[in-house]
Amino acid sequence: DRKIELDEDTRAELDRRQAVLLEQISEQPEITVTWFQPDAKKDGGRYIVSTGRLKRIHEADQVLILVDGLRIPIGDIVELESECIRGLL
């Protein structure tokens, strides 16, 4: 697959969702993230849907870190869902 380039409105919505999650970070909210994983050997990659508890948003590295250690690059996220977001947005 090729990586989808998000428009400004979609990127802004993802930023709002991350801000809500950051406020709830102490509760380690469960999130479902659809993100692009580049192929290490050739152009393109694949889209992955990952679900887990959010441990941290590392702003310097621009990654979401889940409790299980998975690191998801923020720039590769195309969709972000959580119960705590649905109640506030």
VEXVO-457940 format. One line per 3 residues: number of its first residue (from 1); their letters; for each residue x negated, y negated, z negated of N, C-alpha, C. Coordinates in nm, 3 decimals. Layout:
REM residues N
NUM) a) X Y Z X Y Z X Y Z ~ ...
***
This chain:
REM residues 89
1) drk) -0.083 0.120 0.000 0.000 0.000 0.000 -0.087 -0.125 0.000 ~ -0.030 -0.231 0.045 -0.094 -0.362 0.040 -0.040 -0.438 -0.081 ~ -0.121 -0.524 -0.137 -0.079 -0.603 -0.252 0.016 -0.713 -0.207
4) iel) 0.128 -0.727 -0.278 0.227 -0.831 -0.250 0.179 -0.962 -0.310 ~ 0.184 -1.068 -0.232 0.152 -1.202 -0.283 0.282 -1.264 -0.333 ~ 0.286 -1.299 -0.462 0.406 -1.354 -0.522 0.420 -1.503 -0.492
7) ded) 0.544 -1.549 -0.476 0.567 -1.692 -0.456 0.558 -1.765 -0.590 ~ 0.557 -1.897 -0.585 0.540 -1.978 -0.706 0.650 -1.954 -0.809 ~ 0.774 -1.941 -0.764 0.885 -1.920 -0.857 0.872 -1.787 -0.931
10) tra) 0.835 -1.683 -0.860 0.818 -1.552 -0.922 0.702 -1.555 -1.020 ~ 0.592 -1.618 -0.983 0.475 -1.628 -1.071 0.512 -1.707 -1.197 ~ 0.590 -1.816 -1.182 0.633 -1.896 -1.296 0.722 -1.815 -1.390
13) eld) 0.809 -1.731 -1.334 0.895 -1.646 -1.416 0.811 -1.545 -1.495 ~ 0.712 -1.486 -1.431 0.623 -1.393 -1.501 0.548 -1.465 -1.613 ~ 0.506 -1.588 -1.589 0.438 -1.667 -1.692 0.530 -1.691 -1.812
16) rrq) 0.658 -1.722 -1.786 0.754 -1.742 -1.895 0.772 -1.614 -1.975 ~ 0.780 -1.503 -1.906 0.796 -1.374 -1.975 0.674 -1.343 -2.062 ~ 0.556 -1.372 -2.012 0.435 -1.350 -2.091 0.434 -1.439 -2.215
19) avl) 0.482 -1.562 -2.202 0.487 -1.653 -2.316 0.581 -1.599 -2.424 ~ 0.695 -1.544 -2.385 0.788 -1.484 -2.481 0.721 -1.365 -2.549 ~ 0.654 -1.282 -2.471 0.585 -1.166 -2.529 0.476 -1.209 -2.626
22) leq) 0.407 -1.315 -2.594 0.301 -1.365 -2.683 0.359 -1.405 -2.818 ~ 0.479 -1.463 -2.817 0.545 -1.500 -2.942 0.586 -1.378 -3.024 ~ 0.609 -1.266 -2.957 0.655 -1.143 -3.022 0.543 -1.042 -3.045
25) ise) 0.419 -1.081 -3.017 0.306 -0.988 -3.013 0.286 -0.912 -3.145 ~ 0.316 -0.975 -3.257 0.295 -0.908 -3.386 0.386 -0.786 -3.403 ~ 0.497 -0.783 -3.329 0.589 -0.669 -3.335 0.553 -0.559 -3.235
28) qpe) 0.448 -0.580 -3.158 0.406 -0.486 -3.054 0.526 -0.438 -2.970 ~ 0.588 -0.532 -2.898 0.708 -0.496 -2.820 0.678 -0.395 -2.711 ~ 0.776 -0.310 -2.684 0.762 -0.215 -2.574 0.788 -0.291 -2.444
31) itv) 0.701 -0.269 -2.347 0.712 -0.336 -2.218 0.705 -0.233 -2.106 ~ 0.763 -0.269 -1.993 0.749 -0.192 -1.869 0.693 -0.287 -1.765 ~ 0.579 -0.250 -1.708 0.507 -0.335 -1.615 0.490 -0.264 -1.482
34) twf) 0.524 -0.333 -1.374 0.493 -0.284 -1.240 0.374 -0.365 -1.193 ~ 0.267 -0.295 -1.157 0.143 -0.364 -1.120 0.070 -0.290 -1.010 ~ -0.014 -0.366 -0.941 -0.090 -0.315 -0.828 -0.227 -0.267 -0.876
37) qpd) -0.261 -0.143 -0.844 -0.393 -0.089 -0.877 -0.470 -0.073 -0.745 ~ -0.573 -0.157 -0.724 -0.650 -0.147 -0.600 -0.722 -0.013 -0.589 ~ -0.735 0.034 -0.468 -0.811 0.156 -0.441 -0.960 0.120 -0.444
40) akk) -1.038 0.196 -0.518 -1.181 0.165 -0.534 -1.261 0.195 -0.407 ~ -1.207 0.280 -0.317 -1.285 0.324 -0.202 -1.241 0.265 -0.069 ~ -1.119 0.210 -0.064 -1.072 0.156 0.064 -0.977 0.039 0.038
43) dgg) -0.941 -0.031 0.145 -0.846 -0.141 0.133 -0.711 -0.087 0.086 ~ -0.638 -0.174 0.017 -0.505 -0.135 -0.030 -0.512 -0.079 -0.171 ~ -0.412 -0.004 -0.206 -0.402 0.055 -0.340 -0.262 0.109 -0.357
46) ryi) -0.216 0.109 -0.482 -0.082 0.161 -0.509 -0.018 0.082 -0.622 ~ 0.114 0.087 -0.624 0.189 0.024 -0.732 0.218 0.127 -0.839 ~ 0.198 0.086 -0.963 0.216 0.174 -1.078 0.317 0.109 -1.172
49) vst) 0.402 0.191 -1.232 0.491 0.144 -1.337 0.442 0.205 -1.467 ~ 0.405 0.120 -1.561 0.353 0.164 -1.690 0.443 0.112 -1.802 ~ 0.470 0.198 -1.899 0.550 0.160 -2.014 0.470 0.189 -2.140
52) grl) 0.471 0.095 -2.233 0.402 0.115 -2.359 0.420 -0.005 -2.450 ~ 0.358 0.000 -2.565 0.366 -0.109 -2.661 0.251 -0.207 -2.637 ~ 0.286 -0.335 -2.631 0.187 -0.440 -2.606 0.109 -0.469 -2.733
55) kri) -0.021 -0.453 -2.725 -0.108 -0.479 -2.840 -0.160 -0.622 -2.837 ~ -0.197 -0.668 -2.717 -0.266 -0.797 -2.708 -0.258 -0.851 -2.566 ~ -0.258 -0.983 -2.555 -0.278 -1.049 -2.426 -0.413 -1.117 -2.436
58) hea) -0.510 -1.067 -2.361 -0.646 -1.122 -2.364 -0.655 -1.227 -2.254 ~ -0.644 -1.354 -2.296 -0.636 -1.462 -2.197 -0.766 -1.485 -2.123 ~ -0.879 -1.468 -2.190 -1.008 -1.491 -2.123 -1.030 -1.390 -2.010
61) dqv) -0.995 -1.263 -2.036 -1.011 -1.158 -1.934 -0.889 -1.147 -1.844 ~ -0.780 -1.219 -1.879 -0.656 -1.216 -1.802 -0.602 -1.073 -1.788 ~ -0.587 -1.005 -1.904 -0.532 -0.870 -1.904 -0.432 -0.854 -2.018
64) lil) -0.334 -0.765 -1.995 -0.247 -0.718 -2.102 -0.310 -0.590 -2.153 ~ -0.317 -0.575 -2.284 -0.374 -0.454 -2.343 -0.265 -0.383 -2.420 ~ -0.239 -0.258 -2.383 -0.138 -0.179 -2.451 -0.202 -0.103 -2.567
67) vdg) -0.118 -0.056 -2.659 -0.166 0.016 -2.777 -0.249 0.138 -2.738 ~ -0.214 0.203 -2.626 -0.288 0.323 -2.583 -0.420 0.289 -2.514 ~ -0.454 0.159 -2.505 -0.582 0.117 -2.446 -0.575 0.077 -2.300
70) lri) -0.462 0.098 -2.236 -0.448 0.060 -2.095 -0.462 -0.091 -2.082 ~ -0.544 -0.134 -1.986 -0.567 -0.276 -1.959 -0.508 -0.306 -1.821 ~ -0.410 -0.397 -1.818 -0.341 -0.430 -1.694 -0.377 -0.574 -1.656
73) pig) -0.443 -0.593 -1.542 -0.478 -0.729 -1.498 -0.353 -0.813 -1.473 ~ -0.345 -0.929 -1.537 -0.228 -1.015 -1.526 -0.202 -1.054 -1.380 ~ -0.306 -1.079 -1.304 -0.290 -1.119 -1.164 -0.234 -1.011 -1.074
76) div) -0.233 -0.886 -1.122 -0.182 -0.774 -1.043 -0.039 -0.736 -1.079 ~ 0.021 -0.805 -1.178 0.156 -0.773 -1.223 0.258 -0.834 -1.127 ~ 0.356 -0.751 -1.087 0.463 -0.800 -1.001 0.598 -0.800 -1.073
79) ele) 0.609 -0.725 -1.182 0.732 -0.721 -1.259 0.700 -0.688 -1.404 ~ 0.773 -0.752 -1.496 0.748 -0.737 -1.639 0.881 -0.737 -1.711 ~ 0.912 -0.628 -1.780 1.040 -0.614 -1.850 1.017 -0.574 -1.995
82) sec) 1.108 -0.620 -2.082 1.108 -0.582 -2.222 1.241 -0.620 -2.283 ~ 1.286 -0.545 -2.382 1.411 -0.578 -2.451 1.403 -0.717 -2.513 ~ 1.287 -0.753 -2.568 1.274 -0.884 -2.635 1.283 -0.998 -2.533
85) irg) 1.251 -0.973 -2.409 1.263 -1.076 -2.305 1.409 -1.092 -2.265 ~ 1.478 -0.982 -2.249 1.618 -0.986 -2.205 1.703 -1.070 -2.299 ~ 1.674 -1.066 -2.427 1.752 -1.142 -2.524 1.724 -1.290 -2.523
88) ll) 1.612 -1.333 -2.468 1.572 -1.473 -2.476 1.571 -1.548 -2.344 ~ 1.565 -1.478 -2.233 1.560 -1.546 -2.102 1.690 -1.526 -2.025
***
